[in-house]
Structures are given as C-alpha cells and as structure tokens.
Amino acid sequence: MANEALHESGTYFGKQGKLFEKQGESTDLALMVDALAQEESTPWDASRIRDALIIETGVDPATAEGIALEVEDELLRYERGHVTTT
C-alpha cells in the first residue's frame, strides 16, 4: 500500500510524521489513533486518511491530500491527543 511505501522511503505525509524524526521523547507530542474494536493504538498518519479517500470514494489524490491535511490541522488545533476509528 502507498502508506507502507512512504514509511519505507523515510518520507512522511502530513505534519505528525515529522515528530518521529526528532531525537528525544516524542510520546507526549504524538497524536494516537485508537481502534476501539481491536483495542490497539497506532500513531497518527495522515496518509491513511488520504489513501482511504482515494480507494473508498474515488476522489482524486490532490483533493484527498487536502482533506487529510485539513483533518490533521483540526486535530492539532484542538489539541486532541487521541482519536478513535469509529
């Protein structure tokens, strides 16, 4: 999937991924996504929203990227530490 390729190449989509490139403890800064049904948490990744929009709705990549970045901006603006997948 495109998301895996982004991480393998060492590049990130969105602002949150850049937190993990810095040295030191990033846990306090990282936005986590809770998948309640599976009881697991994963770091926020705007590319997952972008990819889901492209695959599930057929929206063009530029529009999907814009939406994903707007979602990320809103989450960071409201200082959300966790979001759920539901």
C-alpha positions in Angstrom: 0.0 0.0 0.0 1.1 3.6 -0.6 1.3 4.2 3.2 3.9 1.5 3.7 6.0 2.8 0.8 6.0 6.3 2.4 7.4 4.9 5.6 10.0 2.7 3.9 11.4 5.5 1.9 11.8 7.6 5.0 9.4 10.3 4.0 6.2 11.3 5.7 2.9 12.8 4.6 1.5 15.4 6.9 2.9 17.1 9.9 2.7 14.4 12.6 5.3 12.1 11.0 7.9 14.8 11.4 7.7 14.4 15.2 9.2 11.0 15.0 12.3 12.2 13.1 13.4 14.3 16.0 15.6 12.8 18.7 14.2 12.5 22.3 10.9 11.5 23.6 8.0 12.2 21.2 5.3 10.3 23.1 3.9 13.4 24.7 3.6 15.1 21.3 2.3 12.3 19.2 -1.3 12.1 18.2 -2.5 8.5 18.6 -5.4 6.7 16.9 -7.3 4.2 19.0 -9.0 1.4 17.1 -11.5 0.5 19.9 -12.7 -2.7 18.3 -9.2 -4.1 18.3 -8.1 -2.3 21.5 -4.9 -1.0 19.9 -3.3 2.4 19.4 -1.2 3.5 16.4 0.5 6.8 15.7 -1.5 9.3 13.5 -0.7 9.0 9.9 -2.5 11.4 7.5 -1.6 9.3 4.5 -4.0 6.6 5.8 -6.9 9.1 5.5 -5.7 10.2 2.1 -5.3 6.6 0.8 -8.8 5.6 2.2 -10.4 8.5 0.5 -8.8 7.6 -2.8 -9.7 3.9 -2.6 -13.1 4.1 -0.9 -14.6 7.2 -2.6 -12.6 7.5 -5.8 -11.7 11.1 -5.0 -8.7 12.4 -6.9 -5.3 12.3 -5.0 -4.9 16.1 -4.7 -8.4 16.5 -3.1 -7.8 13.5 -0.8 -4.5 15.0 0.3 -6.1 18.4 1.0 -8.8 16.8 3.1 -6.4 14.7 5.1 -4.2 17.7 5.9 -7.3 19.7 6.9 -8.3 16.9 9.3 -4.8 16.8 10.7 -4.8 20.6 11.2 -8.1 20.4 13.1 -6.9 17.7 15.4 -3.8 19.5 16.2 -5.6 22.9 16.6 -7.9 21.3 19.2 -5.0 19.6 20.9 -6.6 16.1 20.5 -4.2 13.5 22.0 -6.3 10.5 20.8 -8.9 9.9 18.2 -10.9 6.8 17.5 -11.5 5.0 14.3 -15.3 4.8 15.0 
